[in-house]
């Protein structure tokens, strides 16, 4: 649901009645993961998707029905062997979808509205909903967020920015936590649900929880779907070159908060990079050391100049970030590696460097090169091989188990 929070928040502010169908679980090959949503308003307008098209029509009808009768339902869709044209996932997967009416007069509407508003503002928040359990609890909701998460002050240390806008504000998870709403059962159930939801929020994860009705942390009658919304991951592009212009656009398309950093003010300008969230004029290594990064951060070094590259990569390869890549020819890469060894980097740290950056697509133009770089970033994040799917027996849709591998390697190398 939170993946379409911007539009749903607008609907909520306008006072519209709507119903939301959210993927709860998937099995086998399914095109969308838990948290993917399709919503229908009282006028019949639909947004989002739960299956990439396979069962959208049937889910649309369920949303319309939920708006009429006000009932929350859990529906299962799978491939039909008897009738290939029956409602089902022709890819062979199975999905469970929770359909929740969110009418303006519903008791839970204020909680949902607050969650959608927080997510649309880019604040850290998580929604926990009962998807299985006693009938009277089905669809009940909790909104969990860290205390102070609505503080939008800039803590990225971006002084020295040139025309910067949308400066990055990190999610600084801490011990404090606040919540709204109730699951409608015993107080112990709410307390346990808040604690477990907060743990998923801290990890930025969406998934299900199994709890007992008395709040014990064991399967026993209540299943919660927890959807987490955290500020977007960062992509920092070092080097205000033509290739960076295209990479900024692709990074924004992939959902990153994109910063361009270059020490040369004549090149690091809003005119050259209108799509960047933030533009910083500073020496790359100095900016990297003072800005905020985490295990989702992507660093793309396009400066192609040893006086910038070496001190920058010396710092970057010692940080627990998701991806570090550098542009350059193979000769440049060999010279860069030699210089990095001379400043003290070991083989485990150097093994994290993706250079020359990008997958082999035969790219030549800045746009093609940006696509090549983006493809490698996605493959690294998801544990993909980068090989063609034709003739391959690897899974088409992965379960996200490959996420965070770059940061994991950094921790191992530390």
C-alpha positions as CSV (number, residue, x, y, z in Angstrom):
1,X,0.0,0.0,0.0
2,X,2.8,2.4,0.9
3,X,4.3,2.0,-2.6
4,X,1.4,4.1,-3.9
5,X,1.2,6.4,-0.9
6,X,1.5,9.7,-2.9
7,X,-1.7,9.1,-4.8
8,X,-3.6,7.5,-1.9
9,X,-2.6,10.4,0.3
10,X,-4.2,12.8,-2.2
11,X,-7.4,10.7,-2.2
12,X,-7.5,10.7,1.6
13,X,-7.0,14.5,1.7
14,X,-9.9,14.9,-0.8
15,X,-12.1,12.8,1.4
16,X,-12.6,10.0,-1.2
17,X,-13.8,6.5,-0.3
18,X,-11.4,3.9,-1.7
19,X,-10.4,0.3,-1.2
20,X,-6.8,-1.1,-1.3
21,X,-5.8,-4.6,-2.3
22,X,-2.3,-5.4,-0.9
23,X,-0.1,-8.4,-1.6
24,X,0.4,-10.3,1.6
25,X,2.5,-13.3,0.5
26,X,3.8,-14.8,-2.7
27,X,4.8,-18.3,-3.7
28,X,6.7,-19.6,-6.7
29,X,7.1,-17.1,-9.6
30,X,5.1,-14.0,-8.9
31,X,5.8,-10.6,-10.5
32,X,5.1,-8.4,-7.4
33,X,6.2,-8.9,-3.8
34,X,4.5,-8.3,-0.5
35,X,3.3,-4.7,0.0
36,X,2.5,-4.2,-3.7
37,X,-1.0,-2.7,-4.0
38,X,-3.9,-1.8,-6.3
39,X,-6.5,0.8,-5.1
40,X,-9.9,1.7,-6.5
41,X,-11.9,4.7,-5.5
42,X,-15.6,5.1,-5.4
43,X,-15.6,6.6,-8.9
44,X,-13.9,3.5,-10.3
45,X,-10.5,5.0,-10.8
46,X,-7.7,2.5,-10.3
47,X,-4.0,2.9,-9.5
48,X,-1.2,0.5,-8.8
49,X,-0.8,-3.2,-9.5
50,X,-0.7,-6.5,-7.5
51,X,0.3,-8.9,-10.3
52,X,1.6,-7.1,-13.3
53,X,-1.7,-7.7,-15.0
54,X,-2.5,-11.4,-14.4
55,X,-5.4,-10.9,-11.8
56,X,-5.9,-7.2,-11.9
57,X,-9.5,-7.5,-13.1
58,X,-10.6,-9.9,-10.4
59,X,-8.8,-7.8,-7.7
60,X,-10.5,-4.6,-9.1
61,X,-13.9,-6.3,-8.6
62,X,-13.0,-7.3,-5.0
63,X,-12.1,-3.7,-4.3
64,X,-15.5,-2.5,-5.7
65,X,-17.3,-5.1,-3.6
66,X,-15.3,-4.1,-0.4
67,X,-16.4,-0.5,-1.0
68,X,-20.1,-1.6,-1.2
69,X,-20.2,-4.0,1.8
70,X,-17.4,-2.6,4.0
71,X,-15.8,-6.0,4.6
72,X,-12.1,-6.8,4.7
73,X,-11.3,-10.0,2.8
74,X,-8.2,-12.2,2.2
75,X,-8.1,-13.8,-1.3
76,X,-5.7,-16.3,-2.8
77,X,-4.9,-16.4,-6.5
78,X,-2.9,-19.1,-8.3
79,X,-2.4,-20.8,-11.7
80,X,-5.4,-22.8,-12.9
81,X,-4.4,-26.1,-14.6
82,X,-7.9,-26.9,-15.7
83,X,-8.6,-23.6,-17.5
84,X,-5.7,-21.4,-18.6
85,X,-8.1,-18.5,-19.1
86,X,-9.5,-18.7,-15.5
87,X,-8.5,-16.0,-13.0
88,X,-5.0,-16.9,-12.0
89,X,-1.3,-16.3,-12.3
90,X,-0.3,-17.8,-15.7
91,X,3.4,-17.5,-14.5
92,X,2.7,-20.4,-12.1
93,X,2.9,-18.4,-8.9
94,X,0.5,-18.0,-6.0
95,X,-0.3,-14.7,-4.2
96,X,-2.5,-13.8,-1.3
97,X,-4.2,-10.4,-1.4
98,X,-5.8,-8.5,1.4
99,X,-8.6,-6.2,0.3
100,X,-9.4,-3.4,2.8
101,X,-12.1,-0.8,2.4
102,X,-11.0,2.7,3.6
103,X,-14.2,4.6,3.6
104,X,-14.2,8.1,5.0
105,X,-16.4,7.1,8.0
106,X,-14.3,4.0,8.9
107,X,-12.9,3.9,12.4
108,X,-9.4,3.1,11.1
109,X,-9.4,5.8,8.4
110,X,-7.4,8.4,10.5
111,X,-4.6,5.8,11.1
112,X,-4.4,5.0,7.5
113,X,-4.5,8.7,6.5
114,X,-1.6,9.4,8.9
115,X,0.4,6.5,7.5
116,X,-0.1,7.6,3.9
117,X,0.8,11.2,4.8
118,X,4.0,10.1,6.5
119,X,5.0,7.9,3.6
120,X,4.3,10.6,1.0
121,X,6.5,13.0,2.9
122,X,9.3,10.5,2.9
123,X,9.2,9.9,6.6
124,X,10.0,6.6,8.3
125,X,6.8,4.8,9.2
126,X,5.4,1.2,9.2
127,X,1.8,-0.1,9.0
128,X,0.9,-3.4,10.7
129,X,-2.4,-4.9,9.7
130,X,-4.2,-8.1,10.8
131,X,-4.5,-10.4,7.8
132,X,-5.4,-13.6,9.5
133,X,-7.0,-14.2,12.9
134,X,-10.3,-13.7,14.6
135,X,-12.9,-12.1,12.4
136,X,-13.3,-9.1,14.6
137,X,-9.6,-8.3,14.3
138,X,-9.2,-8.7,10.5
139,X,-8.1,-5.4,9.0
140,X,-7.3,-3.7,12.3
141,X,-4.2,-1.5,11.9
142,X,-1.3,0.1,13.8
143,X,0.9,2.9,12.6
144,X,4.4,2.7,14.1
145,X,7.1,5.4,13.6
146,X,10.2,6.5,15.5
147,X,9.9,9.4,17.8
148,X,10.9,12.6,16.0
149,X,10.7,11.1,12.6
150,X,8.6,14.0,11.3
151,X,11.6,16.3,11.9
152,X,12.6,17.4,8.4
153,X,15.7,19.4,9.4
154,X,18.7,18.8,7.2
155,X,21.4,16.7,8.9
156,X,23.3,15.7,5.8
157,X,25.9,18.5,6.2
158,X,25.4,19.8,2.7
159,X,26.8,23.3,3.2
160,X,28.7,24.2,0.1
161,X,25.9,23.0,-2.1
162,X,25.4,24.9,-5.4
163,X,21.7,25.3,-6.0
164,X,21.0,22.4,-3.8
165,X,17.4,21.4,-3.2
166,X,15.9,18.4,-1.5
167,X,18.9,17.9,0.7
168,X,19.1,14.4,2.1
169,X,17.6,13.8,5.5
170,X,18.5,10.4,6.9
171,X,16.4,8.0,8.9
172,X,18.1,8.2,12.3
173,X,16.5,5.2,14.0
174,X,16.7,5.3,17.8
175,X,15.2,3.8,20.9
176,X,12.1,6.0,20.9
177,X,9.0,4.8,19.1
178,X,5.5,6.1,18.8
179,X,2.3,4.4,17.5
180,X,-1.3,5.1,16.6
181,X,-4.3,2.8,16.4
182,X,-4.9,-0.6,17.9
183,X,-5.2,-4.2,16.7
184,X,-8.3,-4.5,18.9
185,X,-7.2,-7.4,21.0
186,X,-5.4,-7.5,24.4
187,X,-3.0,-4.7,25.2
188,X,-0.2,-7.2,25.2
189,X,-0.9,-7.9,21.5
190,X,-0.5,-4.2,20.7
191,X,2.8,-4.0,22.7
192,X,4.3,-7.0,21.1
193,X,3.1,-5.9,17.6
194,X,4.6,-2.4,18.1
195,X,8.0,-3.9,19.1
196,X,8.1,-6.4,16.3
197,X,7.0,-3.8,13.7
198,X,9.6,-1.4,14.9
199,X,12.3,-4.0,14.3
200,X,11.1,-4.4,10.7
201,X,10.9,-0.6,10.3
202,X,14.5,-0.3,11.5
203,X,15.6,-2.7,8.8
204,X,13.3,-1.1,6.1
205,X,11.6,-4.4,5.5
206,X,8.1,-5.5,4.6
207,X,6.9,-8.9,5.7
208,X,4.5,-10.9,7.9
209,X,4.6,-11.6,11.6
210,X,3.0,-14.6,13.5
211,X,1.9,-13.8,17.0
212,X,-0.5,-15.4,19.5
213,X,-3.6,-13.5,20.5
214,X,-2.1,-12.9,24.0
215,X,0.9,-11.1,22.4
216,X,3.4,-14.0,22.7
217,X,6.1,-14.0,20.1
218,X,5.0,-17.3,18.6
219,X,2.5,-18.5,16.0
220,X,-0.9,-18.7,17.6
221,X,-3.7,-17.2,15.8
222,X,-2.8,-13.7,14.5
223,X,-0.8,-12.9,11.3
224,X,0.2,-9.3,10.7
225,X,1.3,-7.8,7.4
226,X,3.9,-5.1,8.1
227,X,4.7,-2.5,5.4
228,X,7.7,-0.3,6.0
229,X,8.4,3.0,4.4
230,X,11.8,4.6,4.9
231,X,13.5,7.6,3.2
232,X,14.8,6.6,-0.3
233,X,18.3,5.2,-0.5
234,X,21.1,7.5,-1.7
235,X,23.0,7.5,-4.9
236,X,26.0,9.8,-4.9
237,X,27.5,10.6,-8.3
238,X,31.0,12.0,-8.1
239,X,32.1,13.9,-11.2
240,X,29.8,16.4,-13.0
241,X,30.4,14.9,-16.5
242,X,28.0,14.2,-19.4
243,X,27.7,10.5,-18.3
244,X,26.6,11.8,-14.8
245,X,23.7,13.7,-16.4
246,X,22.2,10.5,-17.8
247,X,23.0,8.5,-14.6
248,X,21.2,11.1,-12.4
249,X,18.0,10.6,-14.5
250,X,18.2,6.8,-14.3
251,X,18.9,7.0,-10.5
252,X,15.9,9.1,-9.9
253,X,13.8,6.6,-12.0
254,X,15.0,3.8,-9.8
255,X,13.9,5.7,-6.7
256,X,17.2,6.9,-5.4
257,X,17.8,10.3,-3.8
258,X,20.6,11.5,-6.1
259,X,23.4,13.8,-5.2
260,X,26.0,15.1,-7.6
261,X,29.3,16.1,-6.1
262,X,32.2,17.8,-7.9
263,X,35.0,20.2,-6.8
264,X,34.6,22.4,-9.9
265,X,31.8,24.9,-9.5
266,X,31.7,25.7,-13.2
267,X,30.5,22.1,-13.9
268,X,28.4,21.3,-10.8
269,X,25.4,23.5,-11.6
270,X,21.6,23.2,-11.6
271,X,21.6,24.1,-15.3
272,X,23.7,21.0,-16.1
273,X,21.9,18.7,-13.6
274,X,18.2,19.8,-13.3
275,X,17.1,16.3,-12.2
276,X,19.5,16.0,-9.3
277,X,18.0,16.2,-5.8
278,X,21.2,17.8,-4.5
279,X,24.3,19.4,-6.0
280,X,27.4,19.8,-3.9
281,X,30.6,21.7,-4.7
282,X,33.4,20.1,-2.7
283,X,36.3,17.7,-3.0
284,X,34.7,14.3,-3.3
285,X,36.5,12.5,-0.5
286,X,35.9,15.4,1.9
287,X,32.2,15.4,1.2
288,X,31.9,11.7,1.5
289,X,33.5,11.7,4.9
290,X,31.1,14.3,6.3
291,X,27.8,13.2,4.7
292,X,25.4,10.5,5.7
293,X,25.6,7.0,4.2
294,X,24.2,3.6,5.1
295,X,24.1,0.1,3.8
296,X,21.7,1.0,1.0
297,X,23.9,3.9,-0.4
298,X,25.3,3.6,-3.9
299,X,28.5,5.4,-4.8
300,X,29.4,6.0,-8.5
301,X,32.8,7.5,-9.2
302,X,32.8,9.1,-12.7
303,X,35.6,11.6,-12.1
304,X,38.2,9.6,-14.0
305,X,41.0,11.5,-12.4
306,X,43.5,10.0,-9.9
307,X,43.7,13.1,-7.8
308,X,40.0,12.8,-7.1
309,X,39.5,9.0,-7.5
310,X,42.2,7.7,-5.1
311,X,41.4,9.6,-1.9
312,X,37.7,9.1,-2.6
313,X,37.9,5.4,-3.2
314,X,40.3,5.0,-0.2
315,X,37.4,6.3,2.0
316,X,34.5,4.6,0.1
317,X,35.9,1.1,0.1
318,X,36.2,1.2,3.9
319,X,32.5,2.2,4.4
320,X,29.6,-0.2,4.8
321,X,27.8,1.0,1.7
322,X,25.9,-1.2,-0.9
323,X,27.9,-0.4,-4.0
324,X,31.1,1.3,-5.0
325,X,31.8,1.6,-8.8
326,X,34.3,3.6,-10.7
327,X,34.5,4.6,-14.4
328,X,37.6,4.1,-16.5
329,X,39.4,1.9,-19.0
330,X,41.0,-1.3,-17.9
331,X,44.4,0.4,-17.9
332,X,43.0,3.2,-15.7
333,X,41.6,0.5,-13.4
334,X,45.0,-1.2,-13.1
335,X,46.7,2.1,-12.3
336,X,43.9,3.0,-9.8
337,X,44.3,-0.4,-8.0
338,X,48.0,0.1,-7.8
339,X,47.6,3.5,-6.2
340,X,45.0,2.2,-3.8
341,X,47.3,-0.6,-2.6
342,X,50.0,2.0,-2.0
343,X,47.7,3.9,0.3
344,X,47.0,0.8,2.3
345,X,43.9,-0.9,0.9
346,X,43.9,-4.7,1.1
347,X,42.6,-7.2,-1.3
348,X,39.3,-7.7,0.4
349,X,38.6,-4.0,0.3
350,X,39.7,-3.8,-3.4
351,X,37.4,-6.8,-4.2
352,X,34.4,-4.5,-3.4
353,X,35.3,-2.1,-6.2
354,X,33.3,-2.5,-9.3
355,X,35.5,-1.2,-12.0
356,X,35.1,-0.6,-14.9
357,X,31.6,0.2,-13.7
358,X,28.6,-1.3,-15.5
359,X,27.6,-4.5,-17.2
360,X,28.8,-5.3,-20.7
361,X,25.9,-4.0,-22.9
362,X,28.1,-2.6,-25.6
363,X,27.1,0.9,-24.4
364,X,28.6,4.0,-26.0
365,X,26.3,7.0,-25.4
366,X,25.9,8.5,-21.9
367,X,22.3,7.1,-21.8
368,X,23.4,3.6,-22.7
369,X,26.3,3.8,-20.2
370,X,23.9,5.0,-17.5
371,X,21.7,2.0,-18.3
372,X,24.7,-0.3,-18.0
373,X,25.6,1.1,-14.6
374,X,22.0,0.9,-13.4
375,X,21.8,-2.7,-14.5
376,X,24.9,-3.6,-12.4
377,X,23.5,-1.7,-9.4
378,X,20.2,-3.7,-9.5
379,X,22.0,-7.0,-10.1
380,X,24.3,-6.4,-7.1
381,X,21.4,-5.4,-4.9
382,X,19.2,-8.3,-5.9
383,X,21.8,-11.0,-6.3
384,X,21.3,-11.2,-10.0
385,X,23.9,-12.6,-12.5
386,X,23.5,-10.1,-15.2
387,X,23.2,-12.9,-17.7
388,X,20.3,-13.1,-20.3
389,X,17.2,-14.9,-19.0
390,X,16.9,-16.7,-22.3
391,X,18.2,-20.3,-21.7
392,X,18.8,-19.5,-18.0
393,X,17.4,-21.6,-15.2
394,X,17.8,-19.0,-12.5
395,X,14.7,-17.6,-10.9
396,X,13.1,-14.7,-12.8
397,X,11.6,-13.2,-9.6
398,X,13.8,-13.3,-6.6
399,X,12.8,-13.0,-2.9
400,X,15.1,-10.2,-2.1
401,X,17.6,-12.4,-0.4
402,X,20.4,-10.8,-2.4
403,X,19.8,-7.3,-1.0
404,X,22.5,-5.7,1.0
405,X,25.3,-8.0,-0.3
406,X,27.6,-5.0,-0.9
407,X,27.3,-3.8,2.7
408,X,27.8,-7.3,4.0
409,X,31.1,-7.5,2.1
410,X,32.1,-4.2,3.6
411,X,31.4,-5.5,7.1
412,X,33.4,-8.6,6.4
413,X,36.3,-6.6,5.1
414,X,36.3,-4.2,8.0
